[in-house]
Amino acid sequence: MPTLLAALSSRLDPARLRSSEPIAPYTTFRIGGPADVMFEARTADELAAAVLSARELGVPYFVLGLGANILVGDKGFRGLFIRNAAKHYRFEDTGRLWVESGAVIADLIKEAVHRGWSGLEHYVGIPSTAGGAVWQNLHFLSPAPERARTMFIEEVFESSEILSEEGNRRIVGRDYMRFGYDTSVLHTRRDVALTVTFQLERGDVDVMQRVMQENLSWRGSRHPWLEYHPSAGSIFKKIEGVGAGRLIDQCGLKGFRHGDAQISHMHANILLNLGRAKAAEVRELIRIAQAAVEVKFGHQLQPEIGFIGEF
Ligand SMILES: Cc1cc2nc3c(=O)[nH]c(=O)nc-3n(C[C@H](O)[C@H](O)[C@H](O)COP(=O)(O)OP(=O)(O)OC[C@H]3O[C@@H](n4cnc5c(N)ncnc54)[C@H](O)[C@@H]3O)c2cc1C
């Protein structure tokens, strides 16, 4: 894509533009063909500049966090893939935490707990940037032993500076975000979160450490380990009171394999890349699970992950 690269080189730092860059290594599934052009944004300003450049040039773009909730097609992405590596953050004495949207939640948890600020530790072990967390309203079950309710990142969200669909930068609050289960306004408007401000509370470091240990061991006993078994977490949306994974399991599909893609033995709502899985193989497994569940139970499984690029 020499023309697009040339057009972008005059607007963005050429040292961080790459053409025909494979996307797979930038996703937790480790799947996906090349992006025509990839740009690594290291500040919120660079992220905004990249998005505006793509809009002005009229080329498709995609803002990538940790790539933990997407499946990228084998043929890759036509246009500009913007990797959000804008990670600066700042704690205030009041518990406000301002972060650029590429900040990694795991890093923020470590720093917050170290400083005695509570609110993020529940999300330990979940791969996400701050932007990705807002995009889907990151959630996890409340602390052990009760685990009585689901906690959402919106509970500590205070505001966000967005680059709006219309192209202006402004600060928006919680109401604007229209948070829901696995969703926010970012699903329906082409706004980009440039920065996020969280409001944390004073917490007991020992209690936070305990929550983290319990959550990690809870996850470890139920979910395959990402370092060994690349995945995108849960593939299908929750079905209230039933559980998508349980339905797939009851169809006898745990461990079912298509090429190098497999329905996890541990959790049937998680599909794994056993090494060289293609996006097409994952899509086929998704289709097989959907068909089996529909025939046996009459439920239609809806994918939770985003399908990005050409398949
Ligand atoms: C092993 C594993 C376990 C998981 N467990 C959980 C869990 O317990 N709970 C849970 O809620 N999720 C879970 N997930 C899903 C995933 O972690 C979340 O969806 C996470 O928020 C994705 O963040 P990301 O930065 O990787 O976003 P990406 O996957 O890179 O992007 C996802 C979407 O967000 C958009 N986006 C990203 N940044 C921005 C931005 N700055 N502005 C606008 N849009 C943006 C992207 O364009 C894309 O559409 C899990 C995933 C894995 C792999």
PDBQT file of the ligand as one rigid body, heavy atoms in Angstrom, charges set to zero:
ROOT
HETATM    1  C1  LIG A 401      -8.318 -14.766  28.531  1.00  0.00    +0.000 C 
HETATM    2  C2  LIG A 401      -9.339 -13.673  28.454  1.00  0.00    +0.000 A 
HETATM    3  C3  LIG A 401     -10.192 -13.462  29.531  1.00  0.00    +0.000 A 
HETATM    4  C4  LIG A 401     -11.161 -12.453  29.484  1.00  0.00    +0.000 A 
HETATM    5  N1  LIG A 401     -11.961 -12.269  30.575  1.00  0.00    +0.000 NA
HETATM    6  C5  LIG A 401     -12.851 -11.234  30.580  1.00  0.00    +0.000 A 
HETATM    7  C6  LIG A 401     -13.625 -10.965  31.758  1.00  0.00    +0.000 A 
HETATM    8  O1  LIG A 401     -13.553 -11.639  32.785  1.00  0.00    +0.000 OA
HETATM    9  N2  LIG A 401     -14.476  -9.912  31.701  1.00  0.00    +0.000 N 
HETATM   10  C7  LIG A 401     -14.589  -9.127  30.609  1.00  0.00    +0.000 A 
HETATM   11  O2  LIG A 401     -15.364  -8.167  30.627  1.00  0.00    +0.000 OA
HETATM   12  N3  LIG A 401     -13.865  -9.369  29.472  1.00  0.00    +0.000 NA
HETATM   13  C8  LIG A 401     -13.006 -10.395  29.443  1.00  0.00    +0.000 A 
HETATM   14  N4  LIG A 401     -12.257 -10.653  28.313  1.00  0.00    +0.000 N 
HETATM   15  C9  LIG A 401     -12.442  -9.833  27.103  1.00  0.00    +0.000 C 
HETATM   16  C10 LIG A 401     -11.433  -8.670  26.988  1.00  0.00    +0.000 C 
HETATM   17  O3  LIG A 401     -10.446  -8.766  27.968  1.00  0.00    +0.000 OA
HETATM   18  C11 LIG A 401     -12.145  -7.331  27.122  1.00  0.00    +0.000 C 
HETATM   19  O4  LIG A 401     -13.128  -7.192  26.131  1.00  0.00    +0.000 OA
HETATM   20  C12 LIG A 401     -11.192  -6.141  27.049  1.00  0.00    +0.000 C 
HETATM   21  O5  LIG A 401     -11.849  -4.992  27.519  1.00  0.00    +0.000 OA
HETATM   22  C13 LIG A 401     -10.660  -5.897  25.644  1.00  0.00    +0.000 C 
HETATM   23  O6  LIG A 401      -9.765  -4.803  25.709  1.00  0.00    +0.000 OA
HETATM   24  P1  LIG A 401      -8.683  -4.565  24.571  1.00  0.00    +0.000 P 
HETATM   25  O7  LIG A 401      -7.868  -3.387  24.982  1.00  0.00    +0.000 OA
HETATM   26  O8  LIG A 401      -7.936  -5.804  24.274  1.00  0.00    +0.000 OA
HETATM   27  O9  LIG A 401      -9.616  -4.190  23.330  1.00  0.00    +0.000 OA
HETATM   28  P2  LIG A 401      -9.480  -4.750  21.826  1.00  0.00    +0.000 P 
HETATM   29  O10 LIG A 401      -9.813  -6.202  21.810  1.00  0.00    +0.000 OA
HETATM   30  O11 LIG A 401      -8.181  -4.342  21.248  1.00  0.00    +0.000 OA
HETATM   31  O12 LIG A 401     -10.647  -3.940  21.131  1.00  0.00    +0.000 OA
HETATM   32  C14 LIG A 401     -11.980  -4.280  21.402  1.00  0.00    +0.000 C 
HETATM   33  C15 LIG A 401     -12.894  -3.183  20.836  1.00  0.00    +0.000 C 
HETATM   34  O13 LIG A 401     -12.684  -1.979  21.571  1.00  0.00    +0.000 OA
HETATM   35  C16 LIG A 401     -12.426  -0.924  20.690  1.00  0.00    +0.000 C 
HETATM   36  N5  LIG A 401     -11.513   0.016  21.348  1.00  0.00    +0.000 N 
HETATM   37  C17 LIG A 401     -10.337  -0.267  21.941  1.00  0.00    +0.000 A 
HETATM   38  N6  LIG A 401      -9.785   0.860  22.430  1.00  0.00    +0.000 NA
HETATM   39  C18 LIG A 401     -10.627   1.865  22.121  1.00  0.00    +0.000 A 
HETATM   40  C19 LIG A 401     -10.611   3.276  22.359  1.00  0.00    +0.000 A 
HETATM   41  N7  LIG A 401      -9.585   3.864  22.985  1.00  0.00    +0.000 N 
HETATM   42  N8  LIG A 401     -11.664   4.009  21.918  1.00  0.00    +0.000 NA
HETATM   43  C20 LIG A 401     -12.686   3.421  21.262  1.00  0.00    +0.000 A 
HETATM   44  N9  LIG A 401     -12.760   2.093  21.011  1.00  0.00    +0.000 NA
HETATM   45  C21 LIG A 401     -11.735   1.328  21.443  1.00  0.00    +0.000 A 
HETATM   46  C22 LIG A 401     -11.758  -1.598  19.484  1.00  0.00    +0.000 C 
HETATM   47  O14 LIG A 401     -11.810  -0.759  18.340  1.00  0.00    +0.000 OA
HETATM   48  C23 LIG A 401     -12.575  -2.855  19.374  1.00  0.00    +0.000 C 
HETATM   49  O15 LIG A 401     -13.765  -2.610  18.687  1.00  0.00    +0.000 OA
HETATM   50  C24 LIG A 401     -11.286 -11.647  28.335  1.00  0.00    +0.000 A 
HETATM   51  C25 LIG A 401     -10.425 -11.865  27.238  1.00  0.00    +0.000 A 
HETATM   52  C26 LIG A 401      -9.458 -12.860  27.302  1.00  0.00    +0.000 A 
HETATM   53  C27 LIG A 401      -8.533 -13.060  26.137  1.00  0.00    +0.000 C 
ENDROOT
TORSDOF 0
